Amino acid sequence: MILAHGIGGRSDLPIPLWMALTGATAALLISFLVLGAWWRNSRFKGSEAGRPLPRSLQRAADSKVTLWTLKLIGLLLLAAMLGIAAAGPNDSAINPVPTWFYVWFWVGIVPISILFGPIYKKINPVRTICGFIYRFVSADEEPREVPAGWGYKPAAAGLIAFLMLELVFDRSDLPLVVGGFIGIYVLANAVMGLRFGERWCDRGDGFEVYARMMAQLSIFGRRSDGRLVIRNPLDGLAAMKTDTAFVQILVVVIGSAAFDGLTRTEIWQSLIAGRPRSIYLLLGTLGLAASILFISTTYRTAVELSERFTDKRELAGRFVHSLIPIAVGYTIAHYFSLFVFQGQAGFILGSDPFGRGADLFGTADWAINYRLVSVSAIALVQVGAIVLGHVLGVISAHDRAVELFPEPYKTRSQYSLLAVMVVYTAVGIALLVGT
């Protein structure tokens, strides 16, 4: 398989594992102690924060020309993916679709969302298709609201299906398999669009929901009055709606990253070595489910322990925003080298997508430059991403805690959440080195 998820064992980490773990734990504990001593009141303004951007820029961003241009780009990219997957060679070493889907789209959606905010909502071809179908096919006058009781379970189910394909299925690199998944995913969402229209994507399209969560860390956002602003990314996190249902998405994302790291360890490799394909797939499914369950259980348990210090309930939703930087850190750690190296193949293979000797962009004779980033630099970026993600999570959780808990318990109430973040950090780094 040409596409490698993660980076294998990090035996080339430029510092010993014990030192990385000690340093990471110290960073979290020191951050917590400093916050406890000097951060006694909530400082983030959430949806009220931000410096307005020029109105001319906002008008351009909100114009119908911009909107329809982005919609058209999304539809054209989807058509290209499906067409090349179906008509091109069924080999990921020649066909660019697997690289485009797993690397450019899945991994790239994080930096794009952080850099430009919730732009994926405007470009999302699934949303456009749902809108078209409802407008021209449905007999209902107004689209229905997606039942609140569903939460984000449909979006989580869609992401789990994708992650099963990416991390468990042993033929996930075949272009026909990728094209088939994309087609089925679009069709399933389009069917729901008949009933709910574009509103379906707010809770049902896993990729859009995921992108929207990542966009909370963007410096660009909307104030409560609708103005486009530039802001502190942590204000963006604080502006996130407190909805327990969001937990369903984030535990899936973080759990899948943990499982991706687990599959690179010697323990996992020895477990699956020589197994029949059916057992291999079963173990992968159980491993992914167990990883997601571990993240969900530990987070919810930590929150329930914090609830002892207040009469407020449903705190899982109030602190869920603190999981977003952790999810970003895990994503960078597990996909950075894949994005840097395999991402180049998207340009190289894109010049001859049908394998007929074309050179559309003049890149067909290029080779992947594996010297672009050193091995040590990759390792440091990965460890740094995990640590920084958790530190930002601690800051976000602390700011929310001093707002919710009474004075005597502002610090003590966070012990369980801090413990969980230390565990997540240690496990994440240990999995990176393949132990």
C-alpha positions as CSV (number, residue, x, y, z in Angstrom):
1,M,0.0,0.0,0.0
2,I,1.6,3.3,-1.1
3,L,-0.3,5.4,1.4
4,A,1.0,5.1,5.0
5,H,-1.1,6.4,7.8
6,G,1.1,7.8,10.5
7,I,4.8,7.5,10.5
8,G,5.7,4.2,12.1
9,G,8.0,3.9,15.1
10,R,9.7,7.0,16.2
11,S,12.9,5.4,17.2
12,D,14.6,8.4,15.7
13,L,13.2,10.8,18.3
14,P,16.2,13.1,19.1
15,I,15.6,12.8,22.8
16,P,14.9,9.7,25.0
17,L,11.3,8.7,25.5
18,W,11.4,9.2,29.3
19,M,12.7,12.8,28.7
20,A,9.9,13.5,26.2
21,L,7.3,12.2,28.7
22,T,8.8,14.1,31.6
23,G,9.0,17.3,29.7
24,A,5.5,17.0,28.4
25,T,4.0,16.3,31.8
26,A,6.0,19.1,33.4
27,A,4.7,21.5,30.7
28,L,1.1,20.6,31.6
29,L,1.6,20.8,35.3
30,I,3.5,24.1,35.2
31,S,0.8,25.6,33.0
32,F,-1.9,24.4,35.4
33,L,-0.1,25.9,38.4
34,V,0.5,29.2,36.7
35,L,-3.1,29.4,35.6
36,G,-4.3,28.5,39.1
37,A,-2.3,31.3,40.6
38,W,-2.8,34.1,38.1
39,W,-6.0,33.3,36.2
40,R,-8.9,33.6,38.6
41,N,-11.6,35.0,36.4
42,S,-12.8,34.1,32.9
43,R,-10.9,36.2,30.3
44,F,-12.3,34.9,27.0
45,K,-15.3,36.8,25.5
46,G,-16.3,34.1,23.0
47,S,-18.8,35.3,20.4
48,E,-18.4,38.9,21.6
49,A,-14.7,39.0,20.9
50,G,-12.8,40.1,17.8
51,R,-11.7,43.2,15.9
52,P,-14.0,43.8,12.9
53,L,-12.4,43.4,9.4
54,P,-13.2,46.0,6.8
55,R,-16.8,45.9,5.6
56,S,-15.5,45.7,2.0
57,L,-13.8,42.4,2.8
58,Q,-16.9,41.1,4.5
59,R,-19.1,42.1,1.6
60,A,-16.8,40.2,-0.7
61,A,-16.7,37.2,1.5
62,D,-20.5,37.1,1.8
63,S,-21.3,38.0,-1.8
64,K,-23.3,35.6,-4.0
65,V,-20.5,35.6,-6.5
66,T,-18.1,34.3,-3.9
67,L,-20.7,31.8,-2.6
68,W,-21.5,30.3,-6.0
69,T,-17.9,30.3,-7.1
70,L,-17.0,28.2,-4.0
71,K,-20.0,25.9,-4.6
72,L,-19.0,25.4,-8.2
73,I,-15.4,24.6,-7.2
74,G,-16.7,22.0,-4.7
75,L,-18.9,20.3,-7.3
76,L,-16.1,20.3,-9.9
77,L,-13.6,18.8,-7.4
78,L,-16.1,16.1,-6.5
79,A,-16.8,15.3,-10.1
80,A,-13.1,15.1,-10.8
81,M,-12.5,12.7,-7.9
82,L,-15.3,10.4,-8.9
83,G,-14.4,10.5,-12.6
84,I,-10.7,9.8,-12.2
85,A,-11.4,7.1,-9.6
86,A,-13.7,5.3,-12.0
87,A,-11.8,5.9,-15.3
88,G,-8.2,6.0,-14.1
89,P,-6.0,3.0,-13.3
90,N,-7.0,1.2,-10.2
91,D,-3.5,1.7,-8.6
92,S,-2.7,4.4,-6.0
93,A,0.9,4.5,-7.4
94,I,-0.6,6.0,-10.6
95,N,-4.0,7.3,-9.8
96,P,-4.0,10.5,-7.7
97,V,-7.5,10.1,-6.1
98,P,-6.4,8.2,-3.0
99,T,-3.7,10.9,-2.3
100,W,-6.2,13.7,-2.9
101,F,-8.8,12.1,-0.6
102,Y,-6.7,10.8,2.3
103,V,-4.0,13.5,2.3
104,W,-5.2,16.7,0.6
105,F,-8.8,16.4,1.8
106,W,-8.9,14.6,5.1
107,V,-5.6,15.9,6.5
108,G,-5.8,19.3,4.7
109,I,-9.2,20.1,6.0
110,V,-7.6,20.9,9.4
111,P,-5.0,23.6,8.3
112,I,-7.5,25.0,5.8
113,S,-10.2,25.4,8.5
114,I,-7.7,26.9,11.0
115,L,-6.3,29.3,8.5
116,F,-9.6,30.5,6.8
117,G,-12.3,29.6,9.3
118,P,-15.5,27.7,8.4
119,I,-14.9,27.9,4.6
120,Y,-15.6,24.3,4.0
121,K,-19.3,24.9,4.7
122,K,-19.4,27.1,1.7
123,I,-17.4,24.8,-0.6
124,N,-18.9,21.5,0.6
125,P,-20.4,19.7,-2.5
126,V,-22.6,17.5,-0.2
127,R,-24.4,20.7,1.2
128,T,-24.8,22.0,-2.4
129,I,-26.3,18.7,-3.6
130,C,-28.6,18.5,-0.6
131,G,-29.8,22.0,-1.3
132,F,-30.4,21.3,-5.0
133,I,-32.3,18.0,-4.3
134,Y,-34.6,19.6,-1.7
135,R,-35.3,22.6,-3.9
136,F,-36.1,20.6,-7.1
137,V,-37.3,17.2,-5.8
138,S,-38.9,17.5,-2.4
139,A,-42.6,18.3,-2.2
140,D,-42.3,19.9,1.2
141,E,-42.5,23.7,1.4
142,E,-40.0,24.0,4.2
143,P,-37.2,21.7,5.1
144,R,-37.6,20.0,8.5
145,E,-35.3,20.4,11.4
146,V,-33.0,17.5,12.1
147,P,-34.3,16.0,15.4
148,A,-32.3,17.4,18.3
149,G,-32.4,13.9,19.9
150,W,-30.1,12.6,17.1
151,G,-27.3,14.9,18.3
152,Y,-24.4,14.4,16.0
153,K,-24.7,10.6,15.8
154,P,-25.2,10.7,12.0
155,A,-22.1,12.8,11.5
156,A,-20.2,10.5,13.9
157,A,-21.4,7.5,12.0
158,G,-20.2,9.0,8.8
159,L,-16.7,9.7,10.2
160,I,-16.5,6.2,11.8
161,A,-17.3,4.7,8.3
162,F,-14.5,6.8,6.8
163,L,-12.1,5.8,9.6
164,M,-12.9,2.2,9.2
165,L,-12.0,2.5,5.5
166,E,-8.8,4.5,6.2
167,L,-7.5,2.6,9.2
168,V,-9.0,-0.9,9.2
169,F,-9.9,-1.9,5.6
170,D,-6.8,-3.5,4.0
171,R,-7.6,-2.3,0.4
172,S,-8.4,1.3,1.2
173,D,-5.8,2.6,-1.2
174,L,-7.5,1.3,-4.3
175,P,-9.0,4.2,-6.4
176,L,-12.2,2.2,-7.1
177,V,-12.7,1.7,-3.4
178,V,-12.1,5.4,-2.6
179,G,-14.5,6.4,-5.4
180,G,-17.1,3.9,-4.2
181,F,-16.9,5.2,-0.7
182,I,-17.2,8.9,-1.9
183,G,-20.2,8.0,-4.1
184,I,-22.0,6.1,-1.4
185,Y,-21.3,8.8,1.2
186,V,-22.7,11.5,-1.1
187,L,-25.7,9.4,-2.0
188,A,-26.6,8.7,1.6
189,N,-26.4,12.3,2.5
190,A,-28.4,13.3,-0.6
191,V,-31.2,11.0,0.5
192,M,-31.4,12.8,3.8
193,G,-31.3,16.1,1.9
194,L,-34.7,15.2,0.5
195,R,-36.2,15.6,3.9
196,F,-34.0,18.2,5.6
197,G,-32.3,20.1,2.8
198,E,-29.0,21.8,3.6
199,R,-29.9,21.7,7.3
200,W,-28.9,18.1,7.2
201,C,-25.2,18.9,6.8
202,D,-25.3,20.9,10.1
203,R,-25.5,17.6,12.0
204,G,-25.4,14.8,9.5
205,D,-22.3,15.5,7.3
206,G,-19.4,14.3,9.4
207,F,-16.7,16.1,7.3
208,E,-18.5,19.4,7.6
209,V,-19.1,19.1,11.3
210,Y,-15.5,18.1,11.8
211,A,-14.3,21.1,9.7
212,R,-16.5,23.5,11.6
213,M,-15.1,22.3,14.9
214,M,-11.5,22.8,13.7
215,A,-12.5,26.3,12.4
216,Q,-13.1,27.3,16.1
217,L,-9.3,27.7,16.4
218,S,-9.2,30.1,13.4
219,I,-8.2,33.7,13.9
220,F,-11.2,34.5,11.7
221,G,-14.7,34.2,12.9
222,R,-18.1,35.9,13.3
223,R,-19.2,37.9,16.3
224,S,-22.7,37.5,17.7
225,D,-23.7,40.6,15.6
226,G,-22.6,38.8,12.4
227,R,-19.5,40.9,11.8
228,L,-16.5,39.1,10.3
229,V,-13.6,39.6,12.8
230,I,-10.1,38.7,13.5
231,R,-9.8,37.2,17.0
232,N,-7.8,35.3,19.5
233,P,-8.2,31.6,18.5
234,L,-9.0,30.7,22.2
235,D,-11.9,33.2,22.0
236,G,-13.1,31.1,19.1
237,L,-13.0,28.0,21.2
238,A,-14.9,29.8,24.0
239,A,-17.5,30.9,21.4
240,M,-18.3,27.2,20.6
241,K,-21.9,26.3,21.6
242,T,-22.0,24.2,24.7
243,D,-23.6,21.0,23.4
244,T,-22.9,17.6,24.9
245,A,-23.6,16.1,21.4
246,F,-20.3,17.6,20.2
247,V,-18.5,15.0,22.4
248,Q,-19.6,12.3,19.9
249,I,-17.5,13.8,17.2
250,L,-14.4,14.7,19.1
251,V,-14.0,11.4,20.9
252,V,-14.2,9.6,17.5
253,V,-11.5,11.9,16.0
254,I,-9.1,11.6,19.0
255,G,-9.8,7.9,19.5
256,S,-9.0,7.2,15.8
257,A,-5.7,9.0,16.1
258,A,-4.8,7.0,19.1
259,F,-5.7,3.8,17.2
260,D,-3.6,4.9,14.3
261,G,-0.6,5.2,16.6
262,L,-1.4,1.9,18.2
263,T,-1.2,0.1,14.8
264,R,2.4,1.3,14.4
265,T,3.5,-0.4,17.6
266,E,5.4,-3.6,17.7
267,I,2.8,-5.1,20.0
268,W,0.0,-4.5,17.4
269,Q,2.2,-5.7,14.6
270,S,2.9,-9.0,16.4
271,L,-0.8,-9.4,17.2
272,I,-1.9,-9.2,13.6
273,A,1.1,-11.0,12.0
274,G,0.1,-14.0,10.0
275,R,-3.6,-13.6,10.8
276,P,-6.3,-14.5,8.2
277,R,-7.8,-11.5,6.6
278,S,-11.1,-11.9,8.4
279,I,-9.3,-11.9,11.8
280,Y,-7.2,-8.9,10.7
281,L,-10.3,-6.9,9.9
282,L,-12.0,-8.0,13.1
283,L,-9.1,-7.0,15.3
284,G,-8.9,-3.6,13.5
285,T,-12.5,-3.0,14.1
286,L,-12.3,-3.9,17.8
287,G,-9.1,-1.9,18.2
288,L,-10.7,1.2,16.7
289,A,-13.9,0.8,18.8
290,A,-11.8,0.3,22.0
291,S,-9.7,3.4,21.3
292,I,-12.8,5.5,20.8
293,L,-14.4,4.0,23.9
294,F,-11.3,4.7,26.0
295,I,-11.3,8.4,25.1
296,S,-15.0,8.7,25.6
297,T,-15.0,6.9,29.0
298,T,-12.0,8.8,30.4
299,Y,-13.3,12.2,29.4
300,R,-16.8,11.7,30.7
301,T,-15.5,10.2,33.9
302,A,-13.2,13.2,34.5
303,V,-16.2,15.6,33.9
304,E,-18.4,13.6,36.2
305,L,-15.8,13.9,39.0
306,S,-15.7,17.7,38.4
307,E,-19.5,17.9,38.7
308,R,-19.2,17.1,42.5
309,F,-18.0,20.7,43.0
310,T,-21.1,22.4,41.5
311,D,-24.8,22.0,41.1
312,K,-24.5,22.4,37.3
313,R,-24.8,19.3,35.2
314,E,-24.1,18.3,31.5
315,L,-20.5,19.7,32.0
316,A,-19.3,17.4,29.2
317,G,-20.7,19.8,26.7
318,R,-19.4,22.9,28.5
319,F,-15.8,21.6,28.4
320,V,-15.9,19.9,25.0
321,H,-14.2,22.9,23.4
322,S,-11.0,22.0,25.3
323,L,-10.8,18.8,23.3
324,I,-10.5,20.6,20.0
325,P,-6.8,21.7,20.3
326,I,-6.1,18.1,21.5
327,A,-7.7,16.7,18.4
328,V,-5.6,19.2,16.3
329,G,-2.4,18.2,18.1
330,Y,-3.1,14.5,17.5
331,T,-3.9,15.1,13.8
332,I,-0.6,17.0,13.3
333,A,1.4,14.3,15.1
334,H,0.0,11.4,13.2
335,Y,-0.3,13.0,9.7
336,F,2.4,15.6,9.5
337,S,5.0,13.4,7.6
338,L,2.2,11.9,5.4
339,F,1.1,15.4,4.4
340,V,4.6,16.7,3.7
341,F,5.8,13.7,1.7
342,Q,2.8,11.8,0.3
343,G,1.1,15.2,-0.3
344,Q,3.7,15.8,-3.0
345,A,2.4,12.8,-4.9
346,G,-0.9,14.7,-5.4
347,F,0.9,17.2,-7.7
348,I,3.0,14.5,-9.4
349,L,0.2,12.1,-10.2
350,G,-2.2,14.9,-11.0
351,S,-0.3,15.6,-14.2
352,D,-1.3,12.2,-15.6
353,P,-4.4,11.2,-13.7
354,F,-5.5,8.5,-16.3
355,G,-2.0,7.0,-16.7
356,R,-1.7,7.7,-20.4
357,G,1.5,9.6,-20.5
358,A,0.1,13.1,-20.2
359,D,1.9,15.9,-18.3
360,L,-0.8,18.5,-17.7
361,F,1.0,20.5,-15.1
362,G,4.6,19.7,-15.9
363,T,5.1,17.6,-12.8
364,A,4.8,14.1,-14.2
365,D,8.6,13.5,-14.0
366,W,9.0,14.9,-10.5
367,A,9.9,12.6,-7.6
368,I,8.9,13.0,-3.9
369,N,11.5,15.0,-2.1
370,Y,12.1,13.0,1.2
371,R,14.8,15.6,2.2
372,L,12.3,18.4,2.5
373,V,12.0,17.9,6.2
374,S,14.5,16.0,8.4
375,V,13.5,13.0,10.5
376,S,14.4,14.8,13.7
377,A,12.3,17.9,12.7
378,I,9.3,15.6,12.0
379,A,9.7,14.0,15.5
380,L,9.9,17.4,17.2
381,V,6.9,18.7,15.4
382,Q,4.9,15.7,16.4
383,V,5.8,15.8,20.0
384,G,5.4,19.5,20.1
385,A,2.0,19.3,18.5
386,I,0.7,16.9,21.2
387,V,2.1,19.0,24.0
388,L,0.9,22.3,22.7
389,G,-2.5,20.9,21.9
390,H,-2.9,19.7,25.5
391,V,-1.6,23.0,27.0
392,L,-4.1,24.9,25.0
393,G,-6.7,22.4,26.2
394,V,-5.7,23.1,29.8
395,I,-6.0,26.8,29.3
396,S,-9.4,26.6,27.6
397,A,-10.7,24.2,30.3
398,H,-9.3,26.4,33.1
399,D,-11.0,29.6,31.7
400,R,-14.3,27.7,31.6
401,A,-13.8,26.3,35.1
402,V,-13.2,29.6,36.8
403,E,-16.5,30.8,35.2
404,L,-18.5,27.8,36.3
405,F,-17.2,26.7,39.7
406,P,-17.5,28.6,43.0
407,E,-14.3,30.2,44.4
408,P,-13.2,27.5,46.8
409,Y,-13.3,24.9,44.0
410,K,-12.0,26.8,41.0
411,T,-8.7,24.8,41.0
412,R,-9.6,21.6,42.8
413,S,-12.5,20.9,40.3
414,Q,-10.0,20.6,37.5
415,Y,-7.8,17.9,38.9
416,S,-9.6,15.1,37.1
417,L,-9.5,16.9,33.8
418,L,-5.8,17.6,34.2
419,A,-5.1,14.0,35.0
420,V,-6.9,12.9,31.9
421,M,-4.9,15.3,29.8
422,V,-1.7,14.1,31.3
423,V,-2.7,10.5,30.4
424,Y,-3.6,11.5,26.8
425,T,-0.3,13.3,26.4
426,A,1.7,10.4,27.7
427,V,-0.2,7.8,25.7
428,G,0.1,10.0,22.5
429,I,3.8,10.4,22.8
430,A,4.4,6.7,23.7
431,L,2.4,5.6,20.6
432,L,4.5,7.9,18.5
433,V,7.7,6.1,19.4
434,G,6.0,2.8,18.8
435,T,6.3,1.4,22.3
